[in-house]
Every structure is written in C-alpha cells, then in structure tokens.
Amino acid sequence: GKIDYTAIVKRHGTLADQKWKGIPSVDDDPTFAKPDKEEAEKVRDKTAAAINSIIEKKLADSTPVNAAAKVGKPKYLSFTPATQGPLYNSGAKQRIITMHEVVTDPMEPPRFKIN
C-alpha cells in the first residue's frame, strides 16, 4: 500500500500549516551574507596555520627521539704485517684498512647487565 505522510504534519487531528510564513528568509538576514575577500583570506590563513601546526606536531611525535647519529667519513690506515714473505699475506708488503664507526641501533637492548 501507499504510505500516508500527512500523519507526520497533523496537529490535533488537522493538517498543520505547511507554509513557511514564520521563517525569515536567508537573503534578508545580514548574518548569512558572504564575507568579503579580506575576511575570507584571514579565515583561510588562520585555518591553514592551524592545520600546519597539527601536522607538524604529529610529525614531531612520529620521529624517534634518539635517532641514530650519522656516521662520519671512514679512515684509511696502511698496515705492514710483521711476518713478511711470499708465503704470508699473499706476498703483500702493506695492507690498507678501512676504519669506520658502527651504527648502534637505538632499539637494541643493553648488551651488559649493570648491577
């Protein structure tokens, strides 16, 4: 069957006034007027600043506090072995060794127990 929607607007058994007599028009109210360009730019800038501050705060919270330090440049050392000869060290008289720092993992548990 058909649904009777007039039951929604009935008041005391009769149909209520369905016209918009008591509601003021939006065009007549000055509070609903569109803002001028300067005011719109102020609101836009304020909103953009608020959004940027929220994003910066979330990015700062997501970065680790103890970030791994950057490793410096490697150092090259020349090494002369104590035992010389064609049978040792494939006959090389000197070796070049690269020394660099090992990056420590900030999430790694301590290796030594203190106490």
C-alpha positions as protocol buffer text, in pm:
chain_id: "A"
residue {
  index: 1
  type: GLY
  ca { x: 0 y: 0 z: 0 }
}
residue {
  index: 2
  type: LYS
  ca { x: 56 y: 363 z: -11 }
}
residue {
  index: 3
  type: ILE
  ca { x: 212 y: 540 z: 290 }
}
residue {
  index: 4
  type: ASP
  ca { x: 28 y: 840 z: 430 }
}
residue {
  index: 5
  type: TYR
  ca { x: 287 y: 1100 z: 526 }
}
residue {
  index: 6
  type: THR
  ca { x: 25 y: 1353 z: 637 }
}
residue {
  index: 7
  type: ALA
  ca { x: 25 y: 1190 z: 981 }
}
residue {
  index: 8
  type: ILE
  ca { x: 363 y: 1350 z: 1042 }
}
residue {
  index: 9
  type: VAL
  ca { x: 239 y: 1704 z: 986 }
}
residue {
  index: 10
  type: LYS
  ca { x: -102 y: 1666 z: 1154 }
}
residue {
  index: 11
  type: ARG
  ca { x: -157 y: 1868 z: 1467 }
}
residue {
  index: 12
  type: HIS
  ca { x: -460 y: 1792 z: 1686 }
}
residue {
  index: 13
  type: GLY
  ca { x: -622 y: 1590 z: 1412 }
}
residue {
  index: 14
  type: THR
  ca { x: -597 y: 1861 z: 1145 }
}
residue {
  index: 15
  type: LEU
  ca { x: -317 y: 1935 z: 900 }
}
residue {
  index: 16
  type: ALA
  ca { x: -65 y: 2183 z: 1037 }
}
residue {
  index: 17
  type: ASP
  ca { x: 23 y: 2498 z: 849 }
}
residue {
  index: 18
  type: GLN
  ca { x: 266 y: 2378 z: 585 }
}
residue {
  index: 19
  type: LYS
  ca { x: 365 y: 2720 z: 457 }
}
residue {
  index: 20
  type: TRP
  ca { x: 687 y: 2900 z: 552 }
}
residue {
  index: 21
  type: LYS
  ca { x: 525 y: 3213 z: 690 }
}
residue {
  index: 22
  type: GLY
  ca { x: 708 y: 3239 z: 1022 }
}
residue {
  index: 23
  type: ILE
  ca { x: 1059 y: 3150 z: 898 }
}
residue {
  index: 24
  type: PRO
  ca { x: 1267 y: 3451 z: 789 }
}
residue {
  index: 25
  type: SER
  ca { x: 1439 y: 3438 z: 453 }
}
residue {
  index: 26
  type: VAL
  ca { x: 1814 y: 3379 z: 443 }
}
residue {
  index: 27
  type: ASP
  ca { x: 1854 y: 3661 z: 192 }
}
residue {
  index: 28
  type: ASP
  ca { x: 1707 y: 3915 z: 437 }
}
residue {
  index: 29
  type: ASP
  ca { x: 1936 y: 3824 z: 729 }
}
residue {
  index: 30
  type: PRO
  ca { x: 2274 y: 4010 z: 723 }
}
residue {
  index: 31
  type: THR
  ca { x: 2447 y: 3737 z: 929 }
}
residue {
  index: 32
  type: PHE
  ca { x: 2419 y: 3498 z: 633 }
}
residue {
  index: 33
  type: ALA
  ca { x: 2586 y: 3738 z: 389 }
}
residue {
  index: 34
  type: LYS
  ca { x: 2901 y: 3618 z: 210 }
}
residue {
  index: 35
  type: PRO
  ca { x: 3225 y: 3753 z: 360 }
}
residue {
  index: 36
  type: ASP
  ca { x: 3442 y: 3989 z: 158 }
}
residue {
  index: 37
  type: LYS
  ca { x: 3778 y: 3877 z: 15 }
}
residue {
  index: 38
  type: GLU
  ca { x: 3988 y: 4014 z: 302 }
}
residue {
  index: 39
  type: GLU
  ca { x: 3787 y: 3835 z: 566 }
}
residue {
  index: 40
  type: ALA
  ca { x: 3788 y: 3513 z: 363 }
}
residue {
  index: 41
  type: GLU
  ca { x: 4169 y: 3533 z: 328 }
}
residue {
  index: 42
  type: LYS
  ca { x: 4207 y: 3590 z: 703 }
}
residue {
  index: 43
  type: VAL
  ca { x: 3996 y: 3285 z: 780 }
}
residue {
  index: 44
  type: ARG
  ca { x: 4183 y: 3079 z: 516 }
}
residue {
  index: 45
  type: ASP
  ca { x: 4524 y: 3179 z: 658 }
}
residue {
  index: 46
  type: LYS
  ca { x: 4413 y: 3107 z: 1013 }
}
residue {
  index: 47
  type: THR
  ca { x: 4280 y: 2766 z: 911 }
}
residue {
  index: 48
  type: ALA
  ca { x: 4598 y: 2683 z: 716 }
}
residue {
  index: 49
  type: ALA
  ca { x: 4813 y: 2780 z: 1016 }
}
residue {
  index: 50
  type: ALA
  ca { x: 4604 y: 2560 z: 1246 }
}
residue {
  index: 51
  type: ILE
  ca { x: 4627 y: 2262 z: 1010 }
}
residue {
  index: 52
  type: ASN
  ca { x: 5004 y: 2309 z: 965 }
}
residue {
  index: 53
  type: SER
  ca { x: 5059 y: 2320 z: 1341 }
}
residue {
  index: 54
  type: ILE
  ca { x: 4863 y: 1996 z: 1384 }
}
residue {
  index: 55
  type: ILE
  ca { x: 5062 y: 1828 z: 1105 }
}
residue {
  index: 56
  type: GLU
  ca { x: 5396 y: 1949 z: 1246 }
}
residue {
  index: 57
  type: LYS
  ca { x: 5303 y: 1821 z: 1592 }
}
residue {
  index: 58
  type: LYS
  ca { x: 5211 y: 1478 z: 1453 }
}
residue {
  index: 59
  type: LEU
  ca { x: 5533 y: 1461 z: 1252 }
}
residue {
  index: 60
  type: ALA
  ca { x: 5737 y: 1558 z: 1558 }
}
residue {
  index: 61
  type: ASP
  ca { x: 5563 y: 1286 z: 1761 }
}
residue {
  index: 62
  type: SER
  ca { x: 5629 y: 1024 z: 1495 }
}
residue {
  index: 63
  type: THR
  ca { x: 6005 y: 1084 z: 1467 }
}
residue {
  index: 64
  type: PRO
  ca { x: 6218 y: 896 z: 1719 }
}
residue {
  index: 65
  type: VAL
  ca { x: 6379 y: 1096 z: 1997 }
}
residue {
  index: 66
  type: ASN
  ca { x: 6706 y: 907 z: 1991 }
}
residue {
  index: 67
  type: ALA
  ca { x: 6762 y: 894 z: 1618 }
}
residue {
  index: 68
  type: ALA
  ca { x: 7080 y: 722 z: 1509 }
}
residue {
  index: 69
  type: ALA
  ca { x: 7364 y: 966 z: 1463 }
}
residue {
  index: 70
  type: LYS
  ca { x: 7513 y: 993 z: 1119 }
}
residue {
  index: 71
  type: VAL
  ca { x: 7836 y: 807 z: 1069 }
}
residue {
  index: 72
  type: GLY
  ca { x: 8144 y: 1012 z: 985 }
}
residue {
  index: 73
  type: LYS
  ca { x: 8376 y: 952 z: 694 }
}
residue {
  index: 74
  type: PRO
  ca { x: 8581 y: 633 z: 703 }
}
residue {
  index: 75
  type: LYS
  ca { x: 8951 y: 649 z: 788 }
}
residue {
  index: 76
  type: TYR
  ca { x: 9206 y: 463 z: 579 }
}
residue {
  index: 77
  type: LEU
  ca { x: 9514 y: 318 z: 752 }
}
residue {
  index: 78
  type: SER
  ca { x: 9815 y: 147 z: 598 }
}
residue {
  index: 79
  type: PHE
  ca { x: 9922 y: -168 z: 780 }
}
residue {
  index: 80
  type: THR
  ca { x: 10253 y: -350 z: 746 }
}
residue {
  index: 81
  type: PRO
  ca { x: 10233 y: -713 z: 865 }
}
residue {
  index: 82
  type: ALA
  ca { x: 10507 y: -838 z: 1100 }
}
residue {
  index: 83
  type: THR
  ca { x: 10566 y: -1155 z: 901 }
}
residue {
  index: 84
  type: GLN
  ca { x: 10694 y: -1085 z: 550 }
}
residue {
  index: 85
  type: GLY
  ca { x: 10749 y: -1325 z: 267 }
}
residue {
  index: 86
  type: PRO
  ca { x: 10578 y: -1480 z: -31 }
}
residue {
  index: 87
  type: LEU
  ca { x: 10410 y: -1745 z: 187 }
}
residue {
  index: 88
  type: TYR
  ca { x: 10241 y: -1494 z: 418 }
}
residue {
  index: 89
  type: ASN
  ca { x: 9968 y: -1246 z: 323 }
}
residue {
  index: 90
  type: SER
  ca { x: 9989 y: -1348 z: -43 }
}
residue {
  index: 91
  type: GLY
  ca { x: 10321 y: -1167 z: -72 }
}
residue {
  index: 92
  type: ALA
  ca { x: 10178 y: -822 z: 6 }
}
residue {
  index: 93
  type: LYS
  ca { x: 10411 y: -586 z: 192 }
}
residue {
  index: 94
  type: GLN
  ca { x: 10137 y: -346 z: 305 }
}
residue {
  index: 95
  type: ARG
  ca { x: 9763 y: -359 z: 355 }
}
residue {
  index: 96
  type: ILE
  ca { x: 9511 y: -75 z: 358 }
}
residue {
  index: 97
  type: ILE
  ca { x: 9248 y: -99 z: 630 }
}
residue {
  index: 98
  type: THR
  ca { x: 8922 y: 98 z: 634 }
}
residue {
  index: 99
  type: MET
  ca { x: 8809 y: 207 z: 982 }
}
residue {
  index: 100
  type: HIS
  ca { x: 8454 y: 333 z: 1033 }
}
residue {
  index: 101
  type: GLU
  ca { x: 8213 y: 366 z: 1323 }
}
residue {
  index: 102
  type: VAL
  ca { x: 7943 y: 105 z: 1370 }
}
residue {
  index: 103
  type: VAL
  ca { x: 7592 y: 246 z: 1378 }
}
residue {
  index: 104
  type: THR
  ca { x: 7418 y: 150 z: 1701 }
}
residue {
  index: 105
  type: ASP
  ca { x: 7052 y: 55 z: 1696 }
}
residue {
  index: 106
  type: PRO
  ca { x: 6858 y: 271 z: 1945 }
}
residue {
  index: 107
  type: MET
  ca { x: 6605 y: -10 z: 1998 }
}
residue {
  index: 108
  type: GLU
  ca { x: 6867 y: -273 z: 2078 }
}
residue {
  index: 109
  type: PRO
  ca { x: 6862 y: -389 z: 2443 }
}
residue {
  index: 110
  type: PRO
  ca { x: 7174 y: -328 z: 2652 }
}
residue {
  index: 111
  type: ARG
  ca { x: 7448 y: -587 z: 2600 }
}
residue {
  index: 112
  type: PHE
  ca { x: 7583 y: -580 z: 2953 }
}
residue {
  index: 113
  type: LYS
  ca { x: 7387 y: -615 z: 3272 }
}
residue {
  index: 114
  type: ILE
  ca { x: 7451 y: -334 z: 3519 }
}
residue {
  index: 115
  type: ASN
  ca { x: 7420 y: -412 z: 3896 }
}
